Amino acid sequence: MISFARVCCFLLIAGETGWTQSASVSLAWDPSPDSIVSGYTIYYGAATRQYTNSIDVGLVTNAIVGNLNRGVTFFFAVTAHTTNLLESDFSNEVSTKIGATRARNLKIK
């Protein structure tokens, strides 16, 4: 099993210039120390631990998730995976309500 050793995920609401119906968040996390990791997947949804969306972001440790509806609280977690489709457990979860006017940082430990 792949594991994260001290996985951290930061959530930052991206800067916006005008009012739109959707927004973006920027996520960043510490890399897995496991040498067989070939990429990461971000999972997110509108209920805690019930992720309805996923994005395979490759072997980067940050990504922007866009087209998020304002007024909705979204929950995010990250997994690491290998080329053989082995996947780690979910990281700790971070959440934010879309529509905040200031950037926020949330940290997963």
C-alpha positions as CSV (number, residue, x, y, z in Angstrom):
1,M,0.0,0.0,0.0
2,I,1.2,3.5,-0.8
3,S,1.2,5.9,2.1
4,F,1.6,9.5,2.7
5,A,4.2,10.4,5.3
6,R,3.0,13.7,6.7
7,V,0.7,14.7,3.9
8,C,-0.2,18.4,3.9
9,C,-2.7,20.0,1.6
10,F,-3.2,23.7,1.4
11,L,-6.3,25.4,0.0
12,L,-6.3,28.8,-1.4
13,I,-9.2,30.5,-3.1
14,A,-7.8,32.0,-6.3
15,G,-8.0,35.7,-6.8
16,E,-11.0,36.9,-8.8
17,T,-11.6,40.2,-10.7
18,G,-15.3,40.2,-11.0
19,W,-18.5,38.4,-9.9
20,T,-19.1,35.1,-11.8
21,Q,-21.2,32.1,-10.9
22,S,-18.2,29.8,-10.5
23,A,-14.8,30.1,-8.9
24,S,-11.5,28.2,-8.5
25,V,-9.4,26.9,-5.7
26,S,-5.7,26.2,-5.7
27,L,-4.5,23.1,-3.8
28,A,-1.0,22.1,-2.8
29,W,0.4,19.1,-0.9
30,D,3.6,17.6,0.2
31,P,4.9,14.8,-2.1
32,S,4.7,11.2,-1.0
33,P,8.1,9.8,0.0
34,D,7.3,6.5,-1.8
35,S,9.5,6.1,-4.9
36,I,6.9,4.2,-6.9
37,V,4.4,7.0,-6.9
38,S,3.6,8.1,-10.5
39,G,1.0,10.7,-9.8
40,Y,-1.8,12.2,-7.7
41,T,-5.5,12.4,-7.9
42,I,-7.6,15.2,-6.4
43,Y,-11.1,14.1,-5.2
44,Y,-13.8,16.7,-4.4
45,G,-17.5,17.0,-3.8
46,A,-20.2,18.9,-1.9
47,A,-20.4,16.5,1.1
48,T,-17.6,15.3,3.4
49,R,-15.9,12.1,2.2
50,Q,-18.5,11.8,-0.7
51,Y,-16.4,12.8,-3.6
52,T,-18.3,13.1,-6.9
53,N,-15.4,14.4,-9.0
54,S,-11.8,13.5,-9.5
55,I,-8.9,14.9,-11.4
56,D,-5.7,13.0,-12.1
57,V,-3.0,15.8,-12.0
58,G,0.0,13.7,-12.8
59,L,3.2,14.0,-10.7
60,V,2.8,17.6,-9.6
61,T,2.0,18.6,-6.0
62,N,-0.3,21.5,-6.8
63,A,-3.3,22.1,-9.0
64,I,-6.2,24.5,-9.6
65,V,-9.8,23.1,-9.5
66,G,-12.2,25.3,-11.4
67,N,-15.9,25.7,-12.2
68,L,-16.9,25.5,-8.6
69,N,-20.4,26.9,-7.8
70,R,-20.6,29.8,-5.4
71,G,-22.4,29.4,-2.2
72,V,-21.5,25.7,-2.0
73,T,-19.0,24.1,0.5
74,F,-16.6,21.8,-1.3
75,F,-14.5,19.1,0.3
76,F,-11.1,18.0,-1.1
77,A,-8.7,15.1,-0.6
78,V,-5.7,13.8,-2.5
79,T,-4.4,10.3,-3.2
80,A,-1.1,9.1,-4.6
81,H,-1.1,6.3,-7.3
82,T,1.3,4.1,-9.2
83,T,1.4,3.2,-12.9
84,N,-0.1,-0.2,-11.8
85,L,-3.1,1.7,-10.5
86,L,-2.3,1.1,-6.8
87,E,-3.8,4.0,-4.8
88,S,-3.1,5.3,-1.4
89,D,-5.7,6.1,1.2
90,F,-7.2,9.6,1.1
91,S,-5.2,12.4,2.6
92,N,-6.9,14.4,5.4
93,E,-9.7,16.5,4.0
94,V,-9.9,20.3,3.6
95,S,-13.0,22.2,2.8
96,T,-14.1,25.8,1.9
97,K,-17.3,27.5,1.1
98,I,-17.0,29.0,-2.4
99,G,-17.8,32.7,-2.5
100,A,-15.4,33.9,0.2
101,T,-13.9,37.3,-0.7
102,R,-10.5,36.7,0.7
103,A,-7.9,34.1,0.0
104,R,-7.7,31.4,2.8
105,N,-5.1,28.8,3.5
106,L,-6.2,25.5,5.0
107,K,-3.7,22.9,6.0
108,I,-4.1,19.1,6.2
109,K,-1.9,17.2,8.6
